[in-house]
Amino acid sequence: MSALPGRTVLDDAWLLDIRGGMRVALGGHEMTHLIAQPAPLYPIPRAPAHCRCVVLWEDHVLPVVDLAALVGAAEYGVGLRPLAGIDHLLGVVAFAPQRGAEASRVALMLDALPEGVTVDDADACERSDEVGVWRDYAVSGFRHPRYGAVPILDLFKLFSSPLMGTRQ
């Protein structure tokens, strides 16, 4: 059973601990790299709150996205600490902006190392509203034994949504 009609739950996923104690999951193939060593973040003047800096990674300039700020975590009672300076952990994720296109990459702010998880249909959430604020950006969701309902994000949907450009 999948949380959203017509979608299946992933067999392998990465469980991400993002700011404010929020957790989301990504498909196993979408997480491509971790930047665990201190790498300078370069601020972008007048950028929206969810993407205030970039990082240089393997000759690419990647936007650094704070998913909790993106969905307005403060509006949902989640306490957010200030953005990290030199002390941070970033997960590089890849997604295709359209079929056959070259993958786009962004760096996500993480509070802990990603945890590999295996999910089957028996773990699927019963209702799409169980994944809360993420429901419009989730492929599906599953029940984690410690954390409850966890959304599995659709990166293309998330990063092509109006939300990416409108939060301040």
OpenMM code with the backbone's topology and positions (N, CA, C; nanometers):
from openmm import Vec3, app, unit

residues = "MET SER ALA LEU PRO GLY ARG THR VAL LEU ASP ASP ALA TRP LEU LEU ASP ILE ARG GLY GLY MET ARG VAL ALA LEU GLY GLY HIS GLU MET THR HIS LEU ILE ALA GLN PRO ALA PRO LEU TYR PRO ILE PRO ARG ALA PRO ALA HIS CYS ARG CYS VAL VAL LEU TRP GLU ASP HIS VAL LEU PRO VAL VAL ASP LEU ALA ALA LEU VAL GLY ALA ALA GLU TYR GLY VAL GLY LEU ARG PRO LEU ALA GLY ILE ASP HIS LEU LEU GLY VAL VAL ALA PHE ALA PRO GLN ARG GLY ALA GLU ALA SER ARG VAL ALA LEU MET LEU ASP ALA LEU PRO GLU GLY VAL THR VAL ASP ASP ALA ASP ALA CYS GLU ARG SER ASP GLU VAL GLY VAL TRP ARG ASP TYR ALA VAL SER GLY PHE ARG HIS PRO ARG TYR GLY ALA VAL PRO ILE LEU ASP LEU PHE LYS LEU PHE SER SER PRO LEU MET GLY THR ARG GLN".split()
positions = [
    Vec3(0.0849, -0.1164, 0.0000),
    Vec3(0.0000, 0.0000, 0.0000),
    Vec3(0.0895, 0.1227, 0.0000),
    Vec3(0.0591, 0.2186, -0.0856),
    Vec3(0.1384, 0.3406, -0.0871),
    Vec3(0.0563, 0.4559, -0.0336),
    Vec3(0.1259, 0.5566, 0.0155),
    Vec3(0.0579, 0.6679, 0.0794),
    Vec3(-0.0142, 0.7563, -0.0206),
    Vec3(0.0386, 0.7672, -0.1399),
    Vec3(-0.0232, 0.8513, -0.2408),
    Vec3(-0.0650, 0.7627, -0.3576),
    Vec3(-0.1819, 0.7877, -0.4168),
    Vec3(-0.2328, 0.7010, -0.5228),
    Vec3(-0.1335, 0.6840, -0.6375),
    Vec3(-0.1197, 0.5608, -0.6843),
    Vec3(-0.0383, 0.5315, -0.8011),
    Vec3(0.1117, 0.5299, -0.7766),
    Vec3(0.1556, 0.5437, -0.6553),
    Vec3(0.2987, 0.5459, -0.6256),
    Vec3(0.3347, 0.4267, -0.5383),
    Vec3(0.4594, 0.3826, -0.5486),
    Vec3(0.5049, 0.2743, -0.4632),
    Vec3(0.6096, 0.3262, -0.3665),
    Vec3(0.6257, 0.2576, -0.2585),
    Vec3(0.7252, 0.2938, -0.1594),
    Vec3(0.8603, 0.2402, -0.2043),
    Vec3(0.9659, 0.3146, -0.1798),
    Vec3(1.1007, 0.2757, -0.2210),
    Vec3(1.1533, 0.1609, -0.1372),
    Vec3(1.2326, 0.0730, -0.1996),
    Vec3(1.2981, -0.0346, -0.1264),
    Vec3(1.4140, 0.0192, -0.0438),
    Vec3(1.4957, 0.1035, -0.1041),
    Vec3(1.6107, 0.1603, -0.0356),
    Vec3(1.5984, 0.3114, -0.0355),
    Vec3(1.6255, 0.3708, 0.0781),
    Vec3(1.6118, 0.5152, 0.0908),
    Vec3(1.7155, 0.5673, 0.1887),
    Vec3(1.7316, 0.6981, 0.1892),
    Vec3(1.8150, 0.7667, 0.2873),
    Vec3(1.7230, 0.8448, 0.3789),
    Vec3(1.7370, 0.8233, 0.5071),
    Vec3(1.6635, 0.8994, 0.6073),
    Vec3(1.7504, 1.0186, 0.6447),
    Vec3(1.6966, 1.1395, 0.6260),
    Vec3(1.7726, 1.2616, 0.6517),
    Vec3(1.7170, 1.3326, 0.7737),
    Vec3(1.8053, 1.3711, 0.8618),
    Vec3(1.7714, 1.4497, 0.9797),
    Vec3(1.8030, 1.5947, 0.9432),
    Vec3(1.6968, 1.6716, 0.9168),
    Vec3(1.7177, 1.8104, 0.8774),
    Vec3(1.6935, 1.9003, 0.9984),
    Vec3(1.7153, 2.0262, 0.9836),
    Vec3(1.7070, 2.1195, 1.0961),
    Vec3(1.5752, 2.1100, 1.1700),
    Vec3(1.5809, 2.1380, 1.2981),
    Vec3(1.4608, 2.1401, 1.3800),
    Vec3(1.4082, 2.0028, 1.4163),
    Vec3(1.4889, 1.8980, 1.3971),
    Vec3(1.4451, 1.7632, 1.4309),
    Vec3(1.3491, 1.7026, 1.3304),
    Vec3(1.3303, 1.7666, 1.2162),
    Vec3(1.2428, 1.7115, 1.1121),
    Vec3(1.3182, 1.6031, 1.0360),
    Vec3(1.2439, 1.5036, 0.9880),
    Vec3(1.3050, 1.3955, 0.9109),
    Vec3(1.2293, 1.3749, 0.7814),
    Vec3(1.3057, 1.3517, 0.6742),
    Vec3(1.2510, 1.3197, 0.5435),
    Vec3(1.3365, 1.2079, 0.4857),
    Vec3(1.2887, 1.1459, 0.3791),
    Vec3(1.3664, 1.0409, 0.3128),
    Vec3(1.3766, 1.0719, 0.1640),
    Vec3(1.4828, 1.0192, 0.1041),
    Vec3(1.5056, 1.0305, -0.0399),
    Vec3(1.5345, 0.8918, -0.0935),
    Vec3(1.5106, 0.8737, -0.2226),
    Vec3(1.5474, 0.7487, -0.2870),
    Vec3(1.6972, 0.7259, -0.2757),
    Vec3(1.7371, 0.6009, -0.2653),
    Vec3(1.8772, 0.5660, -0.2466),
    Vec3(1.9693, 0.6222, -0.3525),
    Vec3(1.9218, 0.6367, -0.4746),
    Vec3(2.0057, 0.6868, -0.5837),
    Vec3(2.0148, 0.8391, -0.5869),
    Vec3(1.9317, 0.9086, -0.5098),
    Vec3(1.9301, 1.0548, -0.5170),
    Vec3(2.0379, 1.1220, -0.4331),
    Vec3(2.0831, 1.0579, -0.3273),
    Vec3(2.1925, 1.1122, -0.2456),
    Vec3(2.3226, 1.0695, -0.3118),
    Vec3(2.4029, 1.1670, -0.3570),
    Vec3(2.5230, 1.1316, -0.4319),
    Vec3(2.6531, 1.1534, -0.3555),
    Vec3(2.6521, 1.2397, -0.2542),
    Vec3(2.7768, 1.2731, -0.1870),
    Vec3(2.7469, 1.3421, -0.0548),
    Vec3(2.8380, 1.3303, 0.0394),
    Vec3(2.8310, 1.4060, 0.1640),
    Vec3(2.9490, 1.5011, 0.1698),
    Vec3(2.9227, 1.6218, 0.2126),
    Vec3(3.0292, 1.7179, 0.2387),
    Vec3(3.0346, 1.7298, 0.3899),
    Vec3(3.1225, 1.6505, 0.4502),
    Vec3(3.1296, 1.6439, 0.5959),
    Vec3(3.2452, 1.7257, 0.6512),
    Vec3(3.3387, 1.7617, 0.5647),
    Vec3(3.4490, 1.8448, 0.6100),
    Vec3(3.4070, 1.9908, 0.6000),
    Vec3(3.4610, 2.0734, 0.6854),
    Vec3(3.4257, 2.2150, 0.6760),
    Vec3(3.4558, 2.2705, 0.5374),
    Vec3(3.3545, 2.3175, 0.4712),
    Vec3(3.3680, 2.3820, 0.3415),
    Vec3(3.3033, 2.5191, 0.3540),
    Vec3(3.3690, 2.6217, 0.3059),
    Vec3(3.3103, 2.7540, 0.3220),
    Vec3(3.1776, 2.7668, 0.2480),
    Vec3(3.0842, 2.8335, 0.3126),
    Vec3(2.9566, 2.8682, 0.2507),
    Vec3(2.9658, 3.0141, 0.2090),
    Vec3(2.9253, 3.0428, 0.0874),
    Vec3(2.9313, 3.1784, 0.0357),
    Vec3(2.7913, 3.2376, 0.0352),
    Vec3(2.7709, 3.3453, 0.1121),
    Vec3(2.6367, 3.4043, 0.1216),
    Vec3(2.5931, 3.4684, -0.0092),
    Vec3(2.4622, 3.4663, -0.0313),
    Vec3(2.4013, 3.5305, -0.1473),
    Vec3(2.3151, 3.6445, -0.0943),
    Vec3(2.3518, 3.7679, -0.1230),
    Vec3(2.2723, 3.8807, -0.0728),
    Vec3(2.1287, 3.8755, -0.1226),
    Vec3(2.0354, 3.9074, -0.0340),
    Vec3(1.8930, 3.9192, -0.0641),
    Vec3(1.8297, 3.7885, -0.1124),
    Vec3(1.8925, 3.6756, -0.0818),
    Vec3(1.8384, 3.5445, -0.1209),
    Vec3(1.7275, 3.5046, -0.0242),
    Vec3(1.6367, 3.4170, -0.0669),
    Vec3(1.5313, 3.3707, 0.0238),
    Vec3(1.5903, 3.2925, 0.1413),
    Vec3(1.5172, 3.2854, 0.2513),
    Vec3(1.5656, 3.2238, 0.3756),
    Vec3(1.6075, 3.0783, 0.3579),
    Vec3(1.5464, 3.0068, 0.2648),
    Vec3(1.5771, 2.8647, 0.2481),
    Vec3(1.7020, 2.8391, 0.1635),
    Vec3(1.7583, 2.9440, 0.1040),
    Vec3(1.8742, 2.9247, 0.0158),
    Vec3(1.9612, 3.0498, 0.0193),
    Vec3(2.0257, 3.0721, 0.1332),
    Vec3(2.1019, 3.1959, 0.1527),
    Vec3(2.2493, 3.1865, 0.1163),
    Vec3(2.2930, 3.0677, 0.0724),
    Vec3(2.4349, 3.0547, 0.0399),
    Vec3(2.4566, 2.9446, -0.0630),
    Vec3(2.5798, 2.9408, -0.1143),
    Vec3(2.6221, 2.8363, -0.2075),
    Vec3(2.7508, 2.7747, -0.1527),
    Vec3(2.7845, 2.6584, -0.2053),
    Vec3(2.9088, 2.5901, -0.1695),
    Vec3(2.9761, 2.5477, -0.3004),
    Vec3(3.1091, 2.5499, -0.3009),
    Vec3(3.1841, 2.5005, -0.4166),
    Vec3(3.2105, 2.3530, -0.3934),
    Vec3(3.1727, 2.2703, -0.4908),
    Vec3(3.1893, 2.1252, -0.4794),
    Vec3(3.2273, 2.0692, -0.6154),
    Vec3(3.3437, 2.0059, -0.6243),
    Vec3(3.3912, 1.9421, -0.7473),
    Vec3(3.3699, 2.0312, -0.8696),
    Vec3(3.4186, 2.1524, -0.8617),
    Vec3(3.4110, 2.2517, -0.9706),
    Vec3(3.2692, 2.2951, -1.0058),
    Vec3(3.1742, 2.2757, -0.9141),
    Vec3(3.0374, 2.3217, -0.9336),
    Vec3(2.9993, 2.4158, -0.8198),
    Vec3(2.9164, 2.5109, -0.8503),
    Vec3(2.8587, 2.5978, -0.7478),
    Vec3(2.7194, 2.5421, -0.7198),
    Vec3(2.6990, 2.4946, -0.5971),
    Vec3(2.5708, 2.4338, -0.5606),
    Vec3(2.4948, 2.5241, -0.4643),
    Vec3(2.3661, 2.5424, -0.4883),
    Vec3(2.2858, 2.6121, -0.3871),
    Vec3(2.2755, 2.5244, -0.2632),
    Vec3(2.2794, 2.5855, -0.1455),
    Vec3(2.2647, 2.5139, -0.0194),
    Vec3(2.1225, 2.5394, 0.0292),
    Vec3(2.0415, 2.4334, 0.0330),
    Vec3(1.9000, 2.4455, 0.0649),
    Vec3(1.8735, 2.3965, 0.2068),
    Vec3(1.8036, 2.4775, 0.2810),
    Vec3(1.7589, 2.4444, 0.4158),
    Vec3(1.6122, 2.4020, 0.4023),
    Vec3(1.5873, 2.2705, 0.3970),
    Vec3(1.4514, 2.2207, 0.3745),
    Vec3(1.3530, 2.2649, 0.4820),
    Vec3(1.3979, 2.2729, 0.6067),
    Vec3(1.3079, 2.3157, 0.7142),
    Vec3(1.2626, 2.4594, 0.6924),
    Vec3(1.3539, 2.5466, 0.6526),
    Vec3(1.3162, 2.6850, 0.6235),
    Vec3(1.2297, 2.6917, 0.4984),
    Vec3(1.2558, 2.6040, 0.4015),
    Vec3(1.1794, 2.6027, 0.2775),
    Vec3(1.0307, 2.5810, 0.3017),
    Vec3(0.9984, 2.4901, 0.3895),
    Vec3(0.8570, 2.4618, 0.4159),
    Vec3(0.8016, 2.5439, 0.5311),
    Vec3(0.8797, 2.6412, 0.5781),
    Vec3(0.8310, 2.7279, 0.6843),
    Vec3(0.8190, 2.6580, 0.8166),
    Vec3(0.9229, 2.5844, 0.8560),
    Vec3(0.9182, 2.5054, 0.9785),
    Vec3(0.8804, 2.5888, 1.1002),
    Vec3(0.9228, 2.7142, 1.1059),
    Vec3(0.8900, 2.7987, 1.2210),
    Vec3(0.7385, 2.8151, 1.2332),
    Vec3(0.6692, 2.8130, 1.1203),
    Vec3(0.5233, 2.8244, 1.1211),
    Vec3(0.4577, 2.7013, 1.1827),
    Vec3(0.5316, 2.5914, 1.1897),
    Vec3(0.4777, 2.4665, 1.2418),
    Vec3(0.5332, 2.4348, 1.3806),
    Vec3(0.5892, 2.5360, 1.4472),
    Vec3(0.6362, 2.5182, 1.5839),
    Vec3(0.7701, 2.4484, 1.5961),
    Vec3(0.8454, 2.4429, 1.4875),
    Vec3(0.9768, 2.3803, 1.4910),
    Vec3(1.0797, 2.4897, 1.5150),
    Vec3(1.1614, 2.4743, 1.6179),
    Vec3(1.2650, 2.5734, 1.6470),
    Vec3(1.3852, 2.5545, 1.5574),
    Vec3(1.4275, 2.6605, 1.4913),
    Vec3(1.5423, 2.6535, 1.4020),
    Vec3(1.6576, 2.7333, 1.4598),
    Vec3(1.7763, 2.6727, 1.4595),
    Vec3(1.8955, 2.7455, 1.4993),
    Vec3(1.9416, 2.8291, 1.3795),
    Vec3(2.0274, 2.9279, 1.3999),
    Vec3(2.0773, 3.0058, 1.2856),
    Vec3(2.1512, 2.9150, 1.1876),
    Vec3(2.1582, 2.9576, 1.0624),
    Vec3(2.2316, 2.8804, 0.9625),
    Vec3(2.3755, 2.8609, 1.0059),
    Vec3(2.4276, 2.7431, 0.9751),
    Vec3(2.5645, 2.7093, 1.0141),
    Vec3(2.6639, 2.7952, 0.9379),
    Vec3(2.7764, 2.8197, 0.9985),
    Vec3(2.8863, 2.8879, 0.9313),
    Vec3(2.9770, 2.7832, 0.8717),
    Vec3(3.0918, 2.7631, 0.9342),
    Vec3(3.1877, 2.6656, 0.8837),
    Vec3(3.1559, 2.5247, 0.9348),
    Vec3(3.0796, 2.5140, 1.0428),
    Vec3(3.0492, 2.3859, 1.1053),
    Vec3(2.9151, 2.3346, 1.0527),
    Vec3(2.9192, 2.2526, 0.9498),
    Vec3(2.7952, 2.2050, 0.8886),
    Vec3(2.8175, 2.0708, 0.8182),
    Vec3(2.7082, 2.0068, 0.7897),
    Vec3(2.7076, 1.8815, 0.7150),
    Vec3(2.6107, 1.9009, 0.5994),
    Vec3(2.6572, 1.8708, 0.4792),
    Vec3(2.5749, 1.8893, 0.3603),
    Vec3(2.5613, 1.7570, 0.2859),
    Vec3(2.4418, 1.7315, 0.2348),
    Vec3(2.4180, 1.6159, 0.1501),
    Vec3(2.3922, 1.6630, 0.0083),
    Vec3(2.4726, 1.6177, -0.0861),
    Vec3(2.4535, 1.6545, -0.2261),
    Vec3(2.3528, 1.5574, -0.2859),
    Vec3(2.2475, 1.6117, -0.3436),
    Vec3(2.1436, 1.5296, -0.4050),
    Vec3(2.1309, 1.5650, -0.5524),
    Vec3(2.0899, 1.4669, -0.6311),
    Vec3(2.0755, 1.4856, -0.7753),
    Vec3(1.9344, 1.4475, -0.8167),
    Vec3(1.8813, 1.5234, -0.9127),
    Vec3(1.7494, 1.4936, -0.9691),
    Vec3(1.7459, 1.5476, -1.1113),
    Vec3(1.6674, 1.4844, -1.1958),
    Vec3(1.6543, 1.5286, -1.3344),
    Vec3(1.5407, 1.6295, -1.3443),
    Vec3(1.5693, 1.7500, -1.3950),
    Vec3(1.4636, 1.8499, -1.4061),
    Vec3(1.3557, 1.8099, -1.5079),
    Vec3(1.3902, 1.7237, -1.6011),
    Vec3(1.2944, 1.6660, -1.6945),
    Vec3(1.3561, 1.5408, -1.7533),
    Vec3(1.2732, 1.4555, -1.8112),
    Vec3(1.3241, 1.3292, -1.8647),
    Vec3(1.4317, 1.3518, -1.9687),
    Vec3(1.5402, 1.2768, -1.9556),
    Vec3(1.6504, 1.2847, -2.0501),
    Vec3(1.7448, 1.4009, -2.0257),
    Vec3(1.7136, 1.4883, -1.9327),
    Vec3(1.7988, 1.6045, -1.9054),
    Vec3(1.9124, 1.5653, -1.8117),
    Vec3(2.0184, 1.6448, -1.8149),
    Vec3(2.1288, 1.6243, -1.7221),
    Vec3(2.0803, 1.6518, -1.5802),
    Vec3(2.1330, 1.5773, -1.4851),
    Vec3(2.0904, 1.5914, -1.3459),
    Vec3(2.1278, 1.7280, -1.2905),
    Vec3(2.0387, 1.7834, -1.2117),
    Vec3(2.0659, 1.9040, -1.1344),
    Vec3(2.1075, 1.8596, -0.9953),
    Vec3(2.1913, 1.9392, -0.9309),
    Vec3(2.2366, 1.9050, -0.7961),
    Vec3(2.2166, 2.0231, -0.7026),
    Vec3(2.1820, 1.9918, -0.5804),
    Vec3(2.1758, 2.0903, -0.4736),
    Vec3(2.2364, 2.0266, -0.3494),
    Vec3(2.2799, 2.1102, -0.2566),
    Vec3(2.3313, 2.0624, -0.1281),
    Vec3(2.2244, 2.0907, -0.0231),
    Vec3(2.1912, 1.9901, 0.0567),
    Vec3(2.0918, 2.0045, 0.1619),
    Vec3(2.1607, 2.0165, 0.2971),
    Vec3(2.1137, 2.1082, 0.3812),
    Vec3(2.1657, 2.1213, 0.5175),
    Vec3(2.1157, 2.0015, 0.5977),
    Vec3(2.2055, 1.9328, 0.6663),
    Vec3(2.1706, 1.8170, 0.7479),
    Vec3(2.2179, 1.8389, 0.8910),
    Vec3(2.1460, 1.7804, 0.9857),
    Vec3(2.1875, 1.7855, 1.1258),
    Vec3(2.2625, 1.6610, 1.1695),
    Vec3(2.2591, 1.5558, 1.0887),
    Vec3(2.3265, 1.4306, 1.1227),
    Vec3(2.3565, 1.3544, 0.9933),
    Vec3(2.4434, 1.2554, 1.0051),
    Vec3(2.4719, 1.1717, 0.8890),
    Vec3(2.3450, 1.1010, 0.8439),
    Vec3(2.3220, 1.0884, 0.7129),
    Vec3(2.2047, 1.0161, 0.6646),
    Vec3(2.2098, 0.8695, 0.7083),
    Vec3(2.0919, 0.8133, 0.7293),
    Vec3(2.0796, 0.6734, 0.7695),
    Vec3(2.0155, 0.5964, 0.6544),
    Vec3(2.0812, 0.4904, 0.6093),
    Vec3(2.0223, 0.4060, 0.5063),
    Vec3(1.9091, 0.3234, 0.5657),
    Vec3(1.7948, 0.3218, 0.4975),
    Vec3(1.6806, 0.2436, 0.5445),
    Vec3(1.6234, 0.1636, 0.4289),
    Vec3(1.5661, 0.0490, 0.4625),
    Vec3(1.4929, -0.0318, 0.3655),
    Vec3(1.3467, -0.0245, 0.4035),
    Vec3(1.2650, 0.0050, 0.3060),
    Vec3(1.1222, 0.0248, 0.3296),
    Vec3(1.0450, -0.0677, 0.2356),
    Vec3(0.9420, -0.1327, 0.2883),
    Vec3(0.8559, -0.2109, 0.1992),
    Vec3(0.7117, -0.1633, 0.2153),
    Vec3(0.6240, -0.2182, 0.1357),
    Vec3(0.4852, -0.1727, 0.1346),
    Vec3(0.4172, -0.1851, 0.2707),
    Vec3(0.4617, -0.2786, 0.3539),
    Vec3(0.4007, -0.2955, 0.4864),
    Vec3(0.4259, -0.1743, 0.5760),
    Vec3(0.5286, -0.0936, 0.5433),
    Vec3(0.5623, 0.0248, 0.6229),
    Vec3(0.4925, 0.1514, 0.5742),
    Vec3(0.4192, 0.1431, 0.4648),
    Vec3(0.3593, 0.2623, 0.4039),
    Vec3(0.2603, 0.3297, 0.4979),
    Vec3(0.2550, 0.4621, 0.4907),
    Vec3(0.1560, 0.5381, 0.5678),
    Vec3(0.0183, 0.5131, 0.5084),
    Vec3(-0.0817, 0.5140, 0.5933),
    Vec3(-0.2192, 0.4912, 0.5483),
    Vec3(-0.2757, 0.6085, 0.4690),
    Vec3(-0.2441, 0.7318, 0.5136),
    Vec3(-0.3019, 0.8502, 0.4504),
    Vec3(-0.1909, 0.9491, 0.4158),
    Vec3(-0.2095, 1.0218, 0.3035),
    Vec3(-0.1081, 1.1179, 0.2627),
    Vec3(-0.0954, 1.2320, 0.3624),
    Vec3(-0.1991, 1.2617, 0.4412),
    Vec3(-0.1885, 1.3726, 0.5367),
    Vec3(-0.0989, 1.3378, 0.6553),
    Vec3(-0.0603, 1.2108, 0.6705),
    Vec3(0.0296, 1.1731, 0.7796),
    Vec3(0.1693, 1.2297, 0.7608),
    Vec3(0.2061, 1.2672, 0.6393),
    Vec3(0.3380, 1.3248, 0.6161),
    Vec3(0.3339, 1.4768, 0.6293),
    Vec3(0.2221, 1.5305, 0.6731),
    Vec3(0.2094, 1.6701, 0.7114),
    Vec3(0.2450, 1.7703, 0.6047),
    Vec3(0.3290, 1.8649, 0.6432),
    Vec3(0.3661, 1.9768, 0.5585),
    Vec3(0.4289, 1.9318, 0.4261),
    Vec3(0.4791, 1.8108, 0.4212),
    Vec3(0.5471, 1.7595, 0.3020),
    Vec3(0.4534, 1.6956, 0.2011),
    Vec3(0.3260, 1.6807, 0.2305),
    Vec3(0.2381, 1.5985, 0.1469),
    Vec3(0.2384, 1.6372, -0.0006),
    Vec3(0.2531, 1.7661, -0.0327),
    Vec3(0.2537, 1.8084, -0.1730),
    Vec3(0.3857, 1.7776, -0.2440),
    Vec3(0.4870, 1.7418, -0.1672),
    Vec3(0.6199, 1.7192, -0.2240),
    Vec3(0.6696, 1.5775, -0.1995),
    Vec3(0.5814, 1.4890, -0.1573),
    Vec3(0.6200, 1.3516, -0.1246),
    Vec3(0.5727, 1.2552, -0.2325),
    Vec3(0.6597, 1.1614, -0.2665),
    Vec3(0.6212, 1.0505, -0.3535),
    Vec3(0.5320, 0.9571, -0.2735),
    Vec3(0.5697, 0.9387, -0.1488),
    Vec3(0.5009, 0.8481, -0.0595),
    Vec3(0.5494, 0.8765, 0.0816),
    Vec3(0.5117, 0.7907, 0.1740),
    Vec3(0.5587, 0.8028, 0.3111),
    Vec3(0.5620, 0.6654, 0.3751),
    Vec3(0.6388, 0.6524, 0.4827),
    Vec3(0.6469, 0.5250, 0.5533),
    Vec3(0.6555, 0.5505, 0.7029),
    Vec3(0.6248, 0.4485, 0.7792),
    Vec3(0.6344, 0.4564, 0.9249),
    Vec3(0.7705, 0.4045, 0.9687),
    Vec3(0.8438, 0.4918, 1.0358),
    Vec3(0.9731, 0.4540, 1.0914),
    Vec3(0.9488, 0.4133, 1.2368),
    Vec3(1.0136, 0.3059, 1.2852),
    Vec3(0.9866, 0.2597, 1.4217),
    Vec3(1.0166, 0.3640, 1.5303),
    Vec3(1.1134, 0.4530, 1.5087),
    Vec3(1.1451, 0.5562, 1.6089),
    Vec3(1.0816, 0.6906, 1.5804),
    Vec3(1.0624, 0.7269, 1.4536),
    Vec3(1.0236, 0.8635, 1.4188),
    Vec3(0.8810, 0.8791, 1.3678),
    Vec3(0.8097, 0.7706, 1.3521),
    Vec3(0.6726, 0.7797, 1.3016),
    Vec3(0.6702, 0.8011, 1.1513),
    Vec3(0.5702, 0.8755, 1.1035),
    Vec3(0.5525, 0.8960, 0.9597),
    Vec3(0.6659, 0.9811, 0.9032),
    Vec3(0.7294, 0.9303, 0.7962),
    Vec3(0.8397, 0.9992, 0.7300),
    Vec3(0.8047, 1.0109, 0.5815),
    Vec3(0.8061, 1.1327, 0.5260),
    Vec3(0.7785, 1.1479, 0.3833),
    Vec3(0.8999, 1.1101, 0.2992),
    Vec3(0.8758, 1.0490, 0.1832),
    Vec3(0.9799, 1.0250, 0.0839),
    Vec3(0.9596, 1.1338, -0.0212),
    Vec3(1.0556, 1.2244, -0.0305),
    Vec3(1.0394, 1.3431, -0.1138),
    Vec3(1.0598, 1.3158, -0.2619),
    Vec3(0.9849, 1.3897, -0.3426),
    Vec3(1.0016, 1.3941, -0.4872),
    Vec3(1.0820, 1.5202, -0.5145),
    Vec3(1.2115, 1.5058, -0.5387),
    Vec3(1.2985, 1.6226, -0.5535),
    Vec3(1.2602, 1.7098, -0.6716),
    Vec3(1.2203, 1.6487, -0.7821),
    Vec3(1.1795, 1.7292, -0.8970),
    Vec3(1.0595, 1.8164, -0.8606),
    Vec3(0.9602, 1.7569, -0.7975),
    Vec3(0.8406, 1.8320, -0.7582),
    Vec3(0.8763, 1.9420, -0.6580),
    Vec3(0.9603, 1.9091, -0.5617),
    Vec3(1.0001, 2.0054, -0.4597),
    Vec3(1.0758, 2.1229, -0.5202),
    Vec3(1.1761, 2.0949, -0.6031),
    Vec3(1.2610, 2.2021, -0.6536),
    Vec3(1.2060, 2.2708, -0.7777),
    Vec3(1.0970, 2.2224, -0.8339),
    Vec3(1.0344, 2.2925, -0.9458),
    Vec3(0.9064, 2.3629, -0.9019),
    Vec3(0.8766, 2.3589, -0.7733),
    Vec3(0.7538, 2.4199, -0.7225),
    Vec3(0.7715, 2.5701, -0.7028),
    Vec3(0.6610, 2.6438, -0.7009),
    Vec3(0.6686, 2.7869, -0.6713),
    Vec3(0.7283, 2.8133, -0.5333),
    Vec3(0.7171, 2.7168, -0.4437),
    Vec3(0.7709, 2.7301, -0.3081),
    Vec3(0.9198, 2.7645, -0.3115),
    Vec3(0.9930, 2.7079, -0.4068),
    Vec3(1.1375, 2.7320, -0.4139),
    Vec3(1.1700, 2.8789, -0.4350),
    Vec3(1.0861, 2.9498, -0.5046),
    Vec3(1.1190, 3.0883, -0.5333),
    Vec3(1.0473, 3.1907, -0.4503),
    Vec3(0.9539, 3.1498, -0.3647),
    Vec3(0.8714, 3.2490, -0.2994),
    Vec3(0.8941, 3.2667, -0.1508),
    Vec3(0.9532, 3.1705, -0.0812),
    Vec3(0.9755, 3.1851, 0.0635),
    Vec3(1.0819, 3.2903, 0.0881),
    Vec3(1.0636, 3.3722, 0.1884),
    Vec3(1.1645, 3.4746, 0.2197),
    Vec3(1.2005, 3.4659, 0.3636),
] * unit.nanometer
topology = app.Topology()
chain = topology.addChain("A")
for resn in residues:
    res = topology.addResidue(resn, chain)
    for name in ("N", "CA", "C"):
        topology.addAtom(name, app.Element.getBySymbol(name[0]), res)
